[in-house]
Amino acid sequence: MRGRESHARRQEGQQVGEQLGERGVEPAGEPRVVVRRSLPSQPAVRASASLFLTEAERQGVRAGRTMLYVGPEPAPGHVAEGLRVEPGTPVLARRKLLLADEVPVRVATSFLRLDLFGGTALVEPGFLRPSLQAAIEALGHRFGRAEEHLIARPPEGEEAVTLDLGPGEWVVQIVRAAYSADDLPIHVLETVCAASRHIFEITQVSGADEF
């Protein structure tokens, strides 16, 4: 059953890719890859070791990830708003590139306040085990609520190069700001997706959520 589902999803992805090509959006390279991204993410998926790896496995896609950067950087305006700091304030950034069938599809950056997480395991390079969520909770923070928004825009900075985008391709930026049960801004996740390589599913979830 799972093999048939994966085959059907790949066929659907190919059809979507062909439709995008008909509208003038050419792939940066072969093979054409289209992955799904649920909004909001199901709690069980977000609580897993990796949201993307879990999503990709369910879709029958070979997933990969590479850590691009871990360290301080000035908070851009939308991140500063979510973390309730002044724009330009140094915050901790954990940035990774996500690949599907070896094709880059997303750049995901976790932004965290240095006054809360500086000097902790979260500043260490590499991927956190078992997960970033577990590392945050180990420091005594519990999830309270999240605010998430999505915008489509042209790529900025190095995004076109990093995501191997062709001329005229856009990105979809998803920003999720998570707050603790005490309404403390804990985590802002910015995910920049290659628009022509994604299908976004909008769903209603229930039950407990995670950062």
Disulfide bonds with the S-S distance in Angstrom:
none
